[in-house]
Amino acid sequence: MKAPEKPYIDNSMDPNRPIEIGKSFRITRPGNNYPPSNRVDLIIKRGAFGSGEHETTVSCLEELEKLDVKGKTVLDIGCGTGILAIAALKLGAQKAVCVDIAREAIETTMNNAKLNGVADVIVPVLGTLNQLPEELKQSYGVILANIYPEVLRSIAQDVRNLSHKGTYLIGSGVSWEDNFEIINLYKSLGFKLLVNRWLDYYTTFVLTLEA
């Protein structure tokens, strides 16, 4: 689980206004009437785990929309609000497993999943990645990890074991200082770097497994 930092998008004037992200998404709030849009609505309730404005979340969504996730299974590590998994499902992913060590995060994810009509294709897991039930220790087409760098280090081999050739890994929450170390660690496990974005303080990267 990664705690939210200050918002990347200034939403202080009207916290309920819709937020457009990338070319595909629009974050909305429950209980509000918004004008129709050709974007994919992500209905996210504001709470302790943020609501989509942070730079790491925004950049992950912007990279996610560029991938073909249709029919793929998704693993969201440190799911927080569940926004990334929900976005992947709304882009056509088949199923998402959402993992977090915080019970409140799991509850928030499932509440948001219900608001977005995808609760039936999300499997919540309270605990760490190595506590996945045996039936969920499979290979995933897309892995999402907006988490602390020390967690990305500690789970690297687990992520590799849960990947197959062509798996996409979108990672964020890594400071500039840790960026190359984390990326090189995953490259040593067979991942290839596709994208590396430098944000105000954090970085976001997209990798794919070659081996």
C-alpha positions, 0 to 999 in steps of 0.5 A: 500500500502506498499513501497518497502524496499531494495532488498532481491535479489541483482539484481544490476549487471544486473537489467534485468536478470531473477530472480528465486523464489522458485520452481515455479516462474521466474520474467522477464522484458518486452521487453527482450528475455529470454531462455525457462523455465519450470517455471511460468514467472511473467513479471513485469515492474520495477517501484516505487513499486519494481519489486519482489526482496524484502524479503517480496515479495519473501517469499510470493511467496514462500508460495503461490506456496505451496497452492492449489489455483486452481479455487479460488478467490483472494483478494490482499490488498495493491497490489503494482505491482500486482505481488502476484495476478498475480502469484496466477492467473498463478497458476490457481486461477479464479479471483483476486480483487486488492485493493490499496489506490495509483492510481499509484499502481492500474495502475501498477498492470493493466499494469503488468496484461496485460503483463501477459495476466490476465487483464481480470480476475483482478478487480482493486479497488482504495481505502481502503478495506472498500470501496469495492463495494457491489458486491465484499464483498464476501468470498475469498479463498486466501487473500494476504496482504503484507502491514504495520502492522498497516494496518493489525491491522485495517483490521483484522475484515474486513479480517475475514468477507471476509473469509470462512472456509479454506480461506488462508491468506498470510501476510507480511510486519510485523516487528519482534517486531509486529509479535506475536501481529498481529498473535494473533489478527488473531488467536482470530478471528478464524484463525490458524497459518500454517507458520511463517517465520522470514526474515532479518527484516520482518516476513511472515505468512500463516493462515487459517480460521478454524471457 
